[in-house]
C-alpha cells in the first residue's frame, strides 16, 4: 500500500509527522495480518466424544488415590488394556495395585444399549454398571457391595489420550469416599 503526500505538505515538520503515521499504519496492518494468521492456525480443537473405544483402546496407565471415611488417601496404580471384541462388546482388563498391597485384577465388559448409553459388568461390582456419555464425559454408576454405591465422572481431554477420573462413594446417599485418578493412554 502506497501513501502519497499532498503537494501542500512539503513542510519538514508535517512531512515527519506523516512519516510517523505511515510507519504506524504499516505496523498496524502487519500486526493485523499476523494476528489473523495466528488465529487461523490456533483454531479450537474439535471436541472429543467419549466412547469406550476412544477412551480405553490399547494400553493405558492410571495413577490416583482413594480415600474412605476419615482414613488416609491410599495411592494406587492401574495398568489397563482395552479392546473391542468380536461380538461388538468392549473389554477392559485392569491390574490395580494399592501401595504396599498385592496387585488385584479385574475386567469390564461394556456393550452399547442405545446411542450414548452402555451397560457393563465389572467383576467386583455387586450388579450391573450403568454408563452414559455426554460429549467428552463418561458417567458410571454402580453398586460396590451392600448399600455402597460408586459414581464416577471420567473426562476425556482434547488430546484423546488423557482421562481425569473423579469418583464418589456413597452410603445411603451420604458421601463416604472419594477417588481421584489421571489415566494416560500410551
N, CA and C atoms as an extended XYZ file, in Angstrom:
558
Properties=species:S:1:pos:R:3:atomname:S:1:resname:S:1:resid:I:1 pbc="F F F"
N         0.849       -1.159        0.000 N   UNK     1
C         0.000        0.000        0.000 CA  UNK     1
C         0.902        1.230        0.000 C   UNK     1
N         0.629        2.207       -0.885 N   UNK     2
C         1.455        3.398       -1.008 CA  UNK     2
C         0.691        4.609       -0.532 C   UNK     2
N         1.406        5.497        0.144 N   UNK     3
C         0.813        6.750        0.595 CA  UNK     3
C         1.556        7.876       -0.106 C   UNK     3
N         0.822        8.812       -0.711 N   UNK     4
C         1.427        9.962       -1.386 CA  UNK     4
C         1.118       11.209       -0.589 C   UNK     4
N         2.135       12.041       -0.441 N   UNK     5
C         1.943       13.286        0.290 CA  UNK     5
C         1.291       14.311       -0.624 C   UNK     5
N         0.338       15.044       -0.092 N   UNK     6
C        -0.231       16.122       -0.898 CA  UNK     6
C         0.833       17.200       -1.142 C   UNK     6
N         0.663       17.980       -2.227 N   UNK     7
C         1.649       19.000       -2.592 CA  UNK     7
C         1.800       20.047       -1.503 C   UNK     7
N         0.760       20.299       -0.769 N   UNK     8
C         0.821       21.308        0.284 CA  UNK     8
C         1.645       20.826        1.475 C   UNK     8
N         1.943       19.561        1.522 N   UNK     9
C         2.636       19.004        2.684 CA  UNK     9
C         4.136       18.925        2.438 C   UNK     9
N         4.732       19.985        1.981 N   UNK    10
C         6.160       19.984        1.701 CA  UNK    10
C         6.956       20.566        2.862 C   UNK    10
N         6.277       20.866        3.973 N   UNK    11
C         6.994       21.415        5.121 CA  UNK    11
C         7.638       20.285        5.914 C   UNK    11
N         8.863       20.464        6.445 N   UNK    12
C         9.582       19.393        7.135 CA  UNK    12
C         8.831       18.818        8.342 C   UNK    12
N         8.220       19.631        9.186 N   UNK    13
C         7.517       19.134       10.373 CA  UNK    13
C         6.339       18.262        9.990 C   UNK    13
N         5.597       18.696        8.986 N   UNK    14
C         4.432       17.929        8.534 CA  UNK    14
C         4.888       16.643        7.861 C   UNK    14
N         5.978       16.694        7.114 N   UNK    15
C         6.499       15.504        6.450 CA  UNK    15
C         6.910       14.454        7.483 C   UNK    15
N         7.568       14.877        8.544 N   UNK    16
C         7.968       13.934        9.596 CA  UNK    16
C         6.739       13.319       10.271 C   UNK    16
N         5.732       14.114       10.535 N   UNK    17
C         4.513       13.604       11.179 CA  UNK    17
C         3.832       12.586       10.276 C   UNK    17
N         3.770       12.884        8.977 N   UNK    18
C         3.153       11.946        8.043 CA  UNK    18
C         3.979       10.666        7.933 C   UNK    18
N         5.310       10.778        8.025 N   UNK    19
C         6.174        9.594        8.022 CA  UNK    19
C         5.866        8.692        9.219 C   UNK    19
N         5.715        9.302       10.364 N   UNK    20
C         5.399        8.537       11.578 CA  UNK    20
C         4.048        7.848       11.414 C   UNK    20
N         3.059        8.567       10.893 N   UNK    21
C         1.720        7.988       10.690 CA  UNK    21
C         1.799        6.833        9.703 C   UNK    21
N         2.557        7.009        8.617 N   UNK    22
C         2.695        5.958        7.613 CA  UNK    22
C         3.318        4.696        8.227 C   UNK    22
N         4.389        4.865        9.025 N   UNK    23
C         5.027        3.719        9.672 CA  UNK    23
C         4.072        3.046       10.658 C   UNK    23
N         3.322        3.871       11.391 N   UNK    24
C         2.360        3.317       12.342 CA  UNK    24
C         1.306        2.481       11.615 C   UNK    24
N         0.776        2.998       10.509 N   UNK    25
C        -0.235        2.258        9.742 CA  UNK    25
C         0.344        0.959        9.172 C   UNK    25
N         1.588        0.998        8.708 N   UNK    26
C         2.217       -0.213        8.173 CA  UNK    26
C         2.360       -1.263        9.276 C   UNK    26
N         2.797       -0.837       10.460 N   UNK    27
C         2.915       -1.772       11.585 CA  UNK    27
C         1.557       -2.321       12.001 C   UNK    27
N         0.549       -1.453       11.990 N   UNK    28
C        -0.801       -1.885       12.355 CA  UNK    28
C        -1.309       -2.938       11.374 C   UNK    28
N        -1.120       -2.704       10.068 N   UNK    29
C        -1.553       -3.681        9.065 CA  UNK    29
C        -0.794       -4.995        9.212 C   UNK    29
N         0.514       -4.923        9.464 N   UNK    30
C         1.310       -6.132        9.654 CA  UNK    30
C         0.834       -6.896       10.889 C   UNK    30
N         0.559       -6.157       11.938 N   UNK    31
C         0.081       -6.789       13.172 CA  UNK    31
C        -1.261       -7.477       12.952 C   UNK    31
N        -2.173       -6.823       12.254 N   UNK    32
C        -3.482       -7.424       11.976 CA  UNK    32
C        -3.343       -8.671       11.115 C   UNK    32
N        -2.472       -8.637       10.123 N   UNK    33
C        -2.274       -9.803        9.255 CA  UNK    33
C        -1.697      -10.966       10.055 C   UNK    33
N        -0.739      -10.690       10.932 N   UNK    34
C        -0.135      -11.738       11.759 CA  UNK    34
C        -1.151      -12.316       12.726 C   UNK    34
N        -1.943      -11.459       13.368 N   UNK    35
C        -2.963      -11.918       14.315 CA  UNK    35
C        -3.979      -12.796       13.617 C   UNK    35
N        -4.392      -12.403       12.414 N   UNK    36
C        -5.377      -13.192       11.671 CA  UNK    36
C        -4.821      -14.567       11.317 C   UNK    36
N        -3.556      -14.612       10.870 N   UNK    37
C        -2.949      -15.897       10.508 CA  UNK    37
C        -2.786      -16.778       11.739 C   UNK    37
N        -2.379      -16.184       12.869 N   UNK    38
C        -2.220      -16.956       14.102 CA  UNK    38
C        -3.560      -17.487       14.571 C   UNK    38
N        -4.599      -16.699       14.484 N   UNK    39
C        -5.928      -17.144       14.914 CA  UNK    39
C        -6.392      -18.329       14.080 C   UNK    39
N        -6.082      -18.300       12.778 N   UNK    40
C        -6.484      -19.415       11.927 CA  UNK    40
C        -5.681      -20.667       12.254 C   UNK    40
N        -4.402      -20.516       12.593 N   UNK    41
C        -3.570      -21.665       12.916 CA  UNK    41
C        -3.949      -22.284       14.253 C   UNK    41
N        -4.392      -21.458       15.206 N   UNK    42
C        -4.716      -21.985       16.525 CA  UNK    42
C        -6.228      -22.064       16.733 C   UNK    42
N        -6.940      -22.463       15.703 N   UNK    43
C        -8.388      -22.638       15.822 CA  UNK    43
C        -8.670      -23.702       16.881 C   UNK    43
N        -9.774      -23.555       17.613 N   UNK    44
C       -10.063      -24.516       18.675 CA  UNK    44
C       -10.186      -25.937       18.137 C   UNK    44
N        -9.683      -26.891       18.955 N   UNK    45
C        -9.759      -28.294       18.559 CA  UNK    45
C       -11.206      -28.759       18.598 C   UNK    45
N       -11.515      -29.731       17.762 N   UNK    46
C       -12.847      -30.317       17.782 CA  UNK    46
C       -13.026      -31.058       19.097 C   UNK    46
N       -14.199      -30.942       19.715 N   UNK    47
C       -14.403      -31.664       20.966 CA  UNK    47
C       -14.315      -33.172       20.750 C   UNK    47
N       -13.749      -33.850       21.735 N   UNK    48
C       -13.593      -35.293       21.679 CA  UNK    48
C       -14.847      -35.928       22.256 C   UNK    48
N       -15.346      -36.959       21.599 N   UNK    49
C       -16.514      -37.688       22.090 CA  UNK    49
C       -16.016      -38.932       22.815 C   UNK    49
N       -16.489      -39.115       24.050 N   UNK    50
C       -16.056      -40.266       24.846 CA  UNK    50
C       -16.864      -41.493       24.456 C   UNK    50
N       -16.183      -42.528       24.016 N   UNK    51
C       -16.752      -43.864       23.843 CA  UNK    51
C       -15.759      -44.800       24.525 C   UNK    51
N       -16.151      -46.015       24.864 N   UNK    52
C       -15.164      -46.924       25.437 CA  UNK    52
C       -13.934      -47.074       24.533 C   UNK    52
N       -14.155      -47.125       23.216 N   UNK    53
C       -13.040      -47.270       22.279 CA  UNK    53
C       -12.136      -46.036       22.310 C   UNK    53
N       -12.728      -44.831       22.272 N   UNK    54
C       -11.931      -43.602       22.276 CA  UNK    54
C       -11.149      -43.427       23.573 C   UNK    54
N       -11.730      -43.859       24.675 N   UNK    55
C       -11.083      -43.640       25.962 CA  UNK    55
C       -10.118      -44.724       26.390 C   UNK    55
N       -10.413      -45.984       26.009 N   UNK    56
C        -9.671      -47.085       26.614 CA  UNK    56
C        -9.019      -48.074       25.656 C   UNK    56
N        -9.105      -47.881       24.335 N   UNK    57
C        -8.455      -48.824       23.407 CA  UNK    57
C        -6.950      -48.822       23.619 C   UNK    57
N        -6.371      -50.012       23.580 N   UNK    58
C        -4.927      -50.122       23.752 CA  UNK    58
C        -4.541      -50.138       25.216 C   UNK    58
N        -3.290      -49.771       25.462 N   UNK    59
C        -2.769      -49.810       26.827 CA  UNK    59
C        -2.817      -48.431       27.455 C   UNK    59
N        -3.104      -48.407       28.752 N   UNK    60
C        -3.121      -47.153       29.493 CA  UNK    60
C        -2.648      -47.399       30.916 C   UNK    60
N        -2.297      -46.301       31.570 N   UNK    61
C        -1.860      -46.349       32.965 CA  UNK    61
C        -2.601      -45.291       33.736 C   UNK    61
N        -2.953      -45.622       34.975 N   UNK    62
C        -3.614      -44.663       35.841 CA  UNK    62
C        -2.868      -44.525       37.153 C   UNK    62
N        -2.809      -43.298       37.645 N   UNK    63
C        -2.247      -43.011       38.962 CA  UNK    63
C        -3.287      -42.223       39.727 C   UNK    63
N        -3.568      -42.661       40.964 N   UNK    64
C        -4.582      -41.961       41.716 CA  UNK    64
C        -4.539      -42.279       43.189 C   UNK    64
N        -5.604      -41.860       43.877 N   UNK    65
C        -5.730      -42.167       45.296 CA  UNK    65
C        -7.200      -42.370       45.628 C   UNK    65
N        -7.430      -43.182       46.657 N   UNK    66
C        -8.771      -43.497       47.137 CA  UNK    66
C        -8.797      -43.195       48.625 C   UNK    66
N        -9.787      -42.416       49.044 N   UNK    67
C        -9.926      -42.064       50.458 CA  UNK    67
C       -11.301      -42.515       50.912 C   UNK    67
N       -11.341      -43.345       51.950 N   UNK    68
C       -12.595      -43.855       52.500 CA  UNK    68
C       -12.763      -43.306       53.915 C   UNK    68
N       -13.965      -42.839       54.226 N   UNK    69
C       -14.302      -42.278       55.537 CA  UNK    69
C       -13.245      -41.272       55.952 C   UNK    69
N       -12.689      -41.443       57.150 N   UNK    70
C       -11.703      -40.492       57.652 CA  UNK    70
C       -10.279      -41.019       57.510 C   UNK    70
N       -10.111      -42.088       56.747 N   UNK    71
C        -8.791      -42.684       56.552 CA  UNK    71
C        -7.891      -41.810       55.701 C   UNK    71
N        -6.639      -42.215       55.638 N   UNK    72
C        -5.663      -41.520       54.801 CA  UNK    72
C        -5.901      -41.904       53.348 C   UNK    72
N        -5.569      -41.015       52.414 N   UNK    73
C        -5.653      -41.383       50.998 CA  UNK    73
C        -4.731      -42.574       50.710 C   UNK    73
N        -5.232      -43.526       49.939 N   UNK    74
C        -4.458      -44.720       49.565 CA  UNK    74
C        -4.047      -44.596       48.101 C   UNK    74
N        -2.762      -44.349       47.830 N   UNK    75
C        -2.309      -44.238       46.437 CA  UNK    75
C        -2.443      -45.576       45.713 C   UNK    75
N        -2.765      -45.496       44.413 N   UNK    76
C        -2.850      -46.719       43.611 CA  UNK    76
C        -2.339      -46.474       42.203 C   UNK    76
N        -2.041      -47.587       41.531 N   UNK    77
C        -1.555      -47.582       40.151 CA  UNK    77
C        -2.377      -48.608       39.387 C   UNK    77
N        -2.832      -48.262       38.190 N   UNK    78
C        -3.642      -49.171       37.370 CA  UNK    78
C        -2.989      -49.322       36.003 C   UNK    78
N        -2.828      -50.555       35.563 N   UNK    79
C        -2.412      -50.843       34.180 CA  UNK    79
C        -3.626      -51.449       33.500 C   UNK    79
N        -4.008      -50.899       32.348 N   UNK    80
C        -5.206      -51.358       31.644 CA  UNK    80
C        -4.889      -51.693       30.200 C   UNK    80
N        -5.713      -52.560       29.658 N   UNK    81
C        -5.642      -52.894       28.232 CA  UNK    81
C        -7.074      -53.083       27.756 C   UNK    81
N        -7.482      -52.269       26.771 N   UNK    82
C        -8.846      -52.331       26.258 CA  UNK    82
C        -8.889      -52.721       24.801 C   UNK    82
N        -9.921      -53.518       24.440 N   UNK    83
C       -10.064      -53.914       23.034 CA  UNK    83
C       -11.517      -54.254       22.727 C   UNK    83
N       -11.881      -53.985       21.474 N   UNK    84
C       -13.214      -54.342       21.003 CA  UNK    84
C       -13.223      -55.839       20.709 C   UNK    84
N       -14.285      -56.508       21.126 N   UNK    85
C       -14.407      -57.955       20.967 CA  UNK    85
C       -15.175      -58.283       19.694 C   UNK    85
N       -15.086      -59.516       19.254 N   UNK    86
C       -15.764      -59.962       18.035 CA  UNK    86
C       -17.277      -59.833       18.103 C   UNK    86
N       -17.843      -59.874       19.307 N   UNK    87
C       -19.300      -59.773       19.450 CA  UNK    87
C       -19.779      -58.328       19.580 C   UNK    87
N       -18.863      -57.346       19.415 N   UNK    88
C       -19.249      -55.938       19.481 CA  UNK    88
C       -19.114      -55.327       20.867 C   UNK    88
N       -18.820      -56.140       21.875 N   UNK    89
C       -18.615      -55.592       23.213 CA  UNK    89
C       -17.195      -55.051       23.325 C   UNK    89
N       -16.962      -54.300       24.376 N   UNK    90
C       -15.632      -53.756       24.635 CA  UNK    90
C       -15.149      -54.324       25.962 C   UNK    90
N       -13.929      -54.851       25.976 N   UNK    91
C       -13.368      -55.454       27.187 CA  UNK    91
C       -12.189      -54.609       27.664 C   UNK    91
N       -12.188      -54.352       28.969 N   UNK    92
C       -11.100      -53.604       29.589 CA  UNK    92
C       -10.549      -54.441       30.740 C   UNK    92
N        -9.321      -54.938       30.574 N   UNK    93
C        -8.641      -55.711       31.619 CA  UNK    93
C        -7.769      -54.760       32.429 C   UNK    93
N        -7.835      -54.893       33.756 N   UNK    94
C        -7.085      -53.990       34.619 CA  UNK    94
C        -6.339      -54.749       35.712 C   UNK    94
N        -5.151      -54.249       36.036 N   UNK    95
C        -4.398      -54.701       37.202 CA  UNK    95
C        -4.226      -53.480       38.096 C   UNK    95
N        -4.776      -53.572       39.311 N   UNK    96
C        -4.778      -52.450       40.245 CA  UNK    96
C        -3.854      -52.792       41.407 C   UNK    96
N        -2.944      -51.872       41.709 N   UNK    97
C        -2.016      -52.079       42.816 CA  UNK    97
C        -2.101      -50.896       43.770 C   UNK    97
N        -2.592      -51.161       44.980 N   UNK    98
C        -2.551      -50.153       46.034 CA  UNK    98
C        -1.181      -50.238       46.684 C   UNK    98
N        -0.656      -49.095       47.074 N   UNK    99
C         0.690      -49.039       47.645 CA  UNK    99
C         0.814      -50.029       48.809 C   UNK    99
N         1.825      -50.896       48.725 N   UNK   100
C         2.095      -51.856       49.781 CA  UNK   100
C         1.194      -53.081       49.782 C   UNK   100
N         0.367      -53.266       48.740 N   UNK   101
C        -0.550      -54.406       48.686 CA  UNK   101
C        -0.291      -55.248       47.442 C   UNK   101
N        -0.848      -56.445       47.441 N   UNK   102
C        -0.731      -57.360       46.309 CA  UNK   102
C        -1.618      -56.846       45.165 C   UNK   102
N        -1.139      -56.884       43.914 N   UNK   103
C        -1.962      -56.445       42.777 CA  UNK   103
C        -3.255      -57.268       42.669 C   UNK   103
N        -4.332      -56.597       42.237 N   UNK   104
C        -5.625      -57.241       42.004 CA  UNK   104
C        -5.960      -57.079       40.528 C   UNK   104
N        -6.593      -58.082       39.947 N   UNK   105
C        -7.022      -57.961       38.552 CA  UNK   105
C        -8.540      -57.946       38.499 C   UNK   105
N        -9.041      -57.249       37.500 N   UNK   106
C       -10.482      -57.216       37.248 CA  UNK   106
C       -10.682      -56.896       35.781 C   UNK   106
N       -11.921      -57.052       35.314 N   UNK   107
C       -12.207      -56.691       33.928 CA  UNK   107
C       -13.627      -56.144       33.825 C   UNK   107
N       -13.779      -55.295       32.825 N   UNK   108
C       -15.067      -54.706       32.476 CA  UNK   108
C       -15.473      -55.293       31.125 C   UNK   108
N       -16.767      -55.533       30.937 N   UNK   109
C       -17.318      -55.847       29.621 CA  UNK   109
C       -18.428      -54.823       29.391 C   UNK   109
N       -18.297      -54.011       28.338 N   UNK   110
C       -19.260      -52.942       28.056 CA  UNK   110
C       -19.939      -53.191       26.722 C   UNK   110
N       -21.239      -52.918       26.699 N   UNK   111
C       -21.967      -53.035       25.430 CA  UNK   111
C       -22.915      -51.853       25.289 C   UNK   111
N       -23.094      -51.409       24.051 N   UNK   112
C       -23.983      -50.288       23.763 CA  UNK   112
C       -25.424      -50.762       23.866 C   UNK   112
N       -26.253      -49.998       24.605 N   UNK   113
C       -27.681      -50.331       24.693 CA  UNK   113
C       -28.482      -49.416       23.776 C   UNK   113
N       -28.212      -48.133       23.830 N   UNK   114
C       -28.780      -47.127       22.924 CA  UNK   114
C       -27.657      -46.119       22.684 C   UNK   114
N       -27.816      -45.222       21.713 N   UNK   115
C       -26.737      -44.252       21.497 CA  UNK   115
C       -26.364      -43.533       22.805 C   UNK   115
N       -25.078      -43.495       23.101 N   UNK   116
C       -24.517      -42.840       24.287 CA  UNK   116
C       -24.856      -43.525       25.606 C   UNK   116
N       -25.469      -44.698       25.575 N   UNK   117
C       -25.801      -45.451       26.787 CA  UNK   117
C       -25.196      -46.848       26.684 C   UNK   117
N       -24.590      -47.272       27.788 N   UNK   118
C       -23.915      -48.562       27.820 CA  UNK   118
C       -24.324      -49.304       29.085 C   UNK   118
N       -24.316      -50.617       28.984 N   UNK   119
C       -24.412      -51.427       30.193 CA  UNK   119
C       -23.082      -52.142       30.293 C   UNK   119
N       -22.687      -52.415       31.515 N   UNK   120
C       -21.387      -53.046       31.712 CA  UNK   120
C       -21.453      -53.995       32.888 C   UNK   120
N       -20.544      -54.933       32.863 N   UNK   121
C       -20.332      -55.786       34.021 CA  UNK   121
C       -18.917      -55.523       34.491 C   UNK   121
N       -18.761      -55.568       35.784 N   UNK   122
C       -17.464      -55.375       36.411 CA  UNK   122
C       -17.349      -56.452       37.466 C   UNK   122
N       -16.287      -57.200       37.409 N   UNK   123
C       -16.154      -58.349       38.296 CA  UNK   123
C       -16.361      -58.001       39.766 C   UNK   123
N       -15.878      -56.838       40.226 N   UNK   124
C       -16.038      -56.521       41.643 CA  UNK   124
C       -17.206      -55.584       41.943 C   UNK   124
N       -18.136      -55.429       40.997 N   UNK   125
C       -19.368      -54.671       41.258 CA  UNK   125
C       -20.458      -55.643       41.683 C   UNK   125
N       -21.351      -55.169       42.551 N   UNK   126
C       -22.454      -56.009       43.032 CA  UNK   126
C       -23.681      -55.739       42.169 C   UNK   126
N       -23.585      -56.053       40.892 N   UNK   127
C       -24.699      -55.823       39.981 CA  UNK   127
C       -24.238      -55.109       38.729 C   UNK   127
N       -25.201      -54.715       37.890 N   UNK   128
C       -24.843      -54.083       36.613 CA  UNK   128
C       -24.295      -52.667       36.795 C   UNK   128
N       -23.524      -52.257       35.809 N   UNK   129
C       -22.972      -50.907       35.770 CA  UNK   129
C       -23.731      -50.139       34.696 C   UNK   129
N       -24.201      -48.943       35.041 N   UNK   130
C       -24.846      -48.065       34.068 CA  UNK   130
C       -23.821      -47.026       33.621 C   UNK   130
N       -23.724      -46.804       32.319 N   UNK   131
C       -22.768      -45.843       31.777 CA  UNK   131
C       -23.456      -44.980       30.734 C   UNK   131
N       -23.200      -43.670       30.812 N   UNK   132
C       -23.777      -42.708       29.873 CA  UNK   132
C       -22.668      -41.757       29.443 C   UNK   132
N       -22.601      -41.474       28.139 N   UNK   133
C       -21.633      -40.492       27.656 CA  UNK   133
C       -22.365      -39.233       27.224 C   UNK   133
N       -21.755      -38.104       27.556 N   UNK   134
C       -22.231      -36.798       27.117 CA  UNK   134
C       -21.000      -36.040       26.657 C   UNK   134
N       -20.846      -35.899       25.349 N   UNK   135
C       -19.652      -35.240       24.828 CA  UNK   135
C       -18.403      -35.994       25.235 C   UNK   135
N       -17.502      -35.306       25.936 N   UNK   136
C       -16.228      -35.917       26.327 CA  UNK   136
C       -16.265      -36.530       27.731 C   UNK   136
N       -17.467      -36.699       28.295 N   UNK   137
C       -17.594      -37.231       29.653 CA  UNK   137
C       -18.313      -38.571       29.664 C   UNK   137
N       -17.764      -39.510       30.428 N   UNK   138
C       -18.390      -40.807       30.671 CA  UNK   138
C       -18.788      -40.848       32.138 C   UNK   138
N       -20.075      -41.092       32.415 N   UNK   139
C       -20.570      -41.215       33.788 CA  UNK   139
C       -20.860      -42.673       34.069 C   UNK   139
N       -20.294      -43.191       35.166 N   UNK   140
C       -20.507      -44.574       35.589 CA  UNK   140
C       -21.237      -44.577       36.927 C   UNK   140
N       -22.171      -45.508       37.080 N   UNK   141
C       -22.927      -45.625       38.327 CA  UNK   141
C       -23.120      -47.105       38.616 C   UNK   141
N       -22.654      -47.561       39.794 N   UNK   142
C       -22.801      -48.978       40.133 CA  UNK   142
C       -22.684      -49.188       41.643 C   UNK   142
N       -23.275      -50.284       42.082 N   UNK   143
C       -23.215      -50.679       43.484 CA  UNK   143
C       -21.924      -51.468       43.695 C   UNK   143
N       -21.182      -51.109       44.746 N   UNK   144
C       -19.938      -51.818       45.056 CA  UNK   144
C       -20.271      -53.070       45.858 C   UNK   144
N       -20.870      -52.886       47.016 N   UNK   145
C       -21.394      -54.000       47.801 CA  UNK   145
C       -22.327      -53.423       48.860 C   UNK   145
N       -23.337      -54.190       49.200 N   UNK   146
C       -24.323      -53.706       50.173 CA  UNK   146
C       -24.885      -52.370       49.730 C   UNK   146
N       -24.949      -51.407       50.653 N   UNK   147
C       -25.519      -50.099       50.304 CA  UNK   147
C       -24.501      -49.112       49.727 C   UNK   147
N       -23.260      -49.535       49.480 N   UNK   148
C       -22.240      -48.636       48.926 CA  UNK   148
C       -22.400      -48.515       47.415 C   UNK   148
N       -22.484      -47.274       46.948 N   UNK   149
C       -22.669      -47.001       45.518 CA  UNK   149
C       -21.549      -46.083       45.041 C   UNK   149
N       -20.982      -46.405       43.886 N   UNK   150
C       -19.920      -45.598       43.272 CA  UNK   150
C       -20.499      -44.814       42.104 C   UNK   150
N       -20.165      -43.528       42.040 N   UNK   151
C       -20.497      -42.697       40.874 CA  UNK   151
C       -19.188      -42.065       40.414 C   UNK   151
N       -18.824      -42.302       39.139 N   UNK   152
C       -17.587      -41.770       38.580 CA  UNK   152
C       -17.892      -40.900       37.372 C   UNK   152
N       -17.131      -39.827       37.242 N   UNK   153
C       -17.160      -38.958       36.066 CA  UNK   153
C       -15.768      -39.006       35.460 C   UNK   153
N       -15.683      -39.510       34.235 N   UNK   154
C       -14.405      -39.592       33.529 CA  UNK   154
C       -14.444      -38.604       32.374 C   UNK   154
N       -13.511      -37.661       32.367 N   UNK   155
C       -13.478      -36.609       31.350 CA  UNK   155
C       -12.270      -36.833       30.444 C   UNK   155
N       -12.549      -37.058       29.155 N   UNK   156
C       -11.503      -37.268       28.152 CA  UNK   156
C       -10.987      -35.910       27.675 C   UNK   156
N        -9.680      -35.710       27.788 N   UNK   157
C        -9.056      -34.444       27.381 CA  UNK   157
C        -9.089      -34.301       25.863 C   UNK   157
N        -8.979      -33.063       25.354 N   UNK   158
C        -8.983      -32.846       23.906 CA  UNK   158
C        -7.901      -33.624       23.161 C   UNK   158
N        -6.806      -33.984       23.836 N   UNK   159
C        -5.754      -34.759       23.162 CA  UNK   159
C        -6.165      -36.209       22.930 C   UNK   159
N        -7.294      -36.654       23.534 N   UNK   160
C        -7.798      -38.008       23.339 CA  UNK   160
C        -6.974      -39.081       24.025 C   UNK   160
N        -6.002      -38.681       24.841 N   UNK   161
C        -5.100      -39.656       25.464 CA  UNK   161
C        -5.090      -39.573       26.991 C   UNK   161
N        -5.692      -38.555       27.552 N   UNK   162
C        -5.681      -38.363       28.999 CA  UNK   162
C        -7.111      -38.294       29.517 C   UNK   162
N        -7.363      -38.983       30.631 N   UNK   163
C        -8.691      -39.002       31.242 CA  UNK   163
C        -8.551      -38.582       32.697 C   UNK   163
N        -9.397      -37.660       33.119 N   UNK   164
C        -9.478      -37.260       34.519 CA  UNK   164
C       -10.658      -38.014       35.121 C   UNK   164
N       -10.409      -38.861       36.107 N   UNK   165
C       -11.421      -39.728       36.710 CA  UNK   165
C       -11.670      -39.275       38.148 C   UNK   165
N       -12.891      -38.844       38.426 N   UNK   166
C       -13.274      -38.415       39.766 CA  UNK   166
C       -14.460      -39.258       40.199 C   UNK   166
N       -14.335      -39.903       41.363 N   UNK   167
C       -15.402      -40.769       41.846 CA  UNK   167
C       -15.816      -40.424       43.260 C   UNK   167
N       -17.088      -40.694       43.557 N   UNK   168
C       -17.626      -40.506       44.904 CA  UNK   168
C       -18.319      -41.798       45.300 C   UNK   168
N       -17.981      -42.303       46.487 N   UNK   169
C       -18.645      -43.482       47.037 CA  UNK   169
C       -19.656      -42.983       48.061 C   UNK   169
N       -20.890      -43.475       47.944 N   UNK   170
C       -21.955      -43.039       48.860 CA  UNK   170
C       -22.505      -44.228       49.639 C   UNK   170
N       -22.834      -43.961       50.885 N   UNK   171
C       -23.500      -44.927       51.751 CA  UNK   171
C       -24.856      -44.329       52.087 C   UNK   171
N       -25.917      -44.938       51.576 N   UNK   172
C       -27.278      -44.425       51.768 CA  UNK   172
C       -27.385      -42.956       51.352 C   UNK   172
N       -26.698      -42.612       50.266 N   UNK   173
C       -26.759      -41.256       49.720 CA  UNK   173
C       -25.756      -40.276       50.304 C   UNK   173
N       -25.041      -40.660       51.353 N   UNK   174
C       -24.078      -39.769       52.001 CA  UNK   174
C       -22.669      -40.099       51.497 C   UNK   174
N       -21.904      -39.093       51.017 N   UNK   175
C       -20.545      -39.364       50.543 CA  UNK   175
C       -19.655      -39.886       51.677 C   UNK   175
N       -19.009      -41.032       51.438 N   UNK   176
C       -18.109      -41.617       52.438 CA  UNK   176
C       -16.728      -41.917       51.854 C   UNK   176
N       -16.538      -41.695       50.575 N   UNK   177
C       -15.248      -41.953       49.953 CA  UNK   177
C       -15.084      -41.165       48.674 C   UNK   177
N       -13.822      -40.911       48.319 N   UNK   178
C       -13.511      -40.153       47.104 CA  UNK   178
C       -12.364      -40.813       46.362 C   UNK   178
N       -12.478      -40.841       45.051 N   UNK   179
C       -11.452      -41.395       44.179 CA  UNK   179
C       -11.014      -40.297       43.221 C   UNK   179
N        -9.720      -40.206       42.994 N   UNK   180
C        -9.185      -39.247       42.027 CA  UNK   180
C        -8.081      -39.961       41.267 C   UNK   180
N        -8.144      -39.921       39.921 N   UNK   181
C        -7.162      -40.643       39.111 CA  UNK   181
C        -6.930      -39.911       37.797 C   UNK   181
N        -5.694      -39.953       37.334 N   UNK   182
C        -5.361      -39.480       35.992 CA  UNK   182
C        -4.924      -40.696       35.189 C   UNK   182
N        -5.608      -40.920       34.064 N   UNK   183
C        -5.340      -42.064       33.197 CA  UNK   183
C        -4.682      -41.541       31.927 C   UNK   183
N        -3.589      -42.172       31.526 N   UNK   184
C        -2.888      -41.759       30.311 CA  UNK   184
C        -2.757      -42.956       29.389 C   UNK   184
N        -3.247      -42.774       28.155 N   UNK   185
C        -3.160      -43.842       27.155 CA  UNK   185
C        -1.849      -43.717       26.410 C   UNK   185
N        -1.193      -44.861       26.197 N   UNK   186
C         0.114      -44.870       25.525 CA  UNK   186
C        -0.030      -44.768       24.035 C   UNK   186
